[in-house]
Each structure stands twice: as structure tokens, then as C-alpha cells.
Amino acid sequence: MLELGKNSTKMHIEISETLKKVKPDIVYTVGKYTINIRKSLPKTIKSLHFMDYKKIYNEILKVLKTNDVIMIKGSNSSKVNLISKQLIESD
């Protein structure tokens, strides 16, 4: 979503509306604009924000349990796809 330009903040805030309906246990955000997702979430949804994708991996490992479901979404330029790769390789 880094490619959204001037609409980036608005589009990221709109993601939080979907998350409010889904009610995930934890939301991790990465990067400059995704902080708007975290700021828009209710306190009942645990969330953490990072500027660099590299720090999330260890945080995920702290809470990840067998049969947990993880959704990783991000633009290629944010490199969050590398988190998926690390998780798969660590299995």
C-alpha cells in the first residue's frame, strides 16, 4: 500500500474497520503509514507497531502456538513477505 500516495492514510484507516469486525487476537503493523491502522483499533485488540519488519519475527515467535492462523499482508516494498519465509523455514 506504499503505492497509494495521498490516499495512503485514508486507506490504512479503512483496514482498521475490517479488523474491528474480524476481531483478531493480535495485529502487528510495520512501516510509516500502517501506524494509522494501529491508532484506529480499539484497545480490546492487542496491537504492536514496528518501523522495520525484522523485529516482528521474534515477537510472533513469543505468542505463536500450534494451529494458530497468521495472515501477513503488506506491500512488497515493506518486505513483510520475508516474515512468512522465515516462519516457513523455521518449521
C-alpha positions, 0 to 999 in steps of 0.5 A: 500500500506504499503505492497509494500516495495521498490516499495512503492514510485514508486507506490504512484507516479503512483496514482498521474497520475490517479488523474491528469486525474480524476481531483478531487476537493480535495485529502487528503493523510495520512501516510509516503509514500502517501506524494509522491502522494501529491508532484506529483499533480499539484497545480490546485488540492487542496491537504492536507497531514496528518501523522495520519488519525484522523485529516482528519475527521474534515477537510472533515467535513469543505468542505463536502456538500450534494451529494458530492462523497468521495472515501477513499482508503488506506491500512488497516494498515493506518486505513483510513477505520475508516474515512468512519465509522465515516462519516457513523455514523455521518449521 
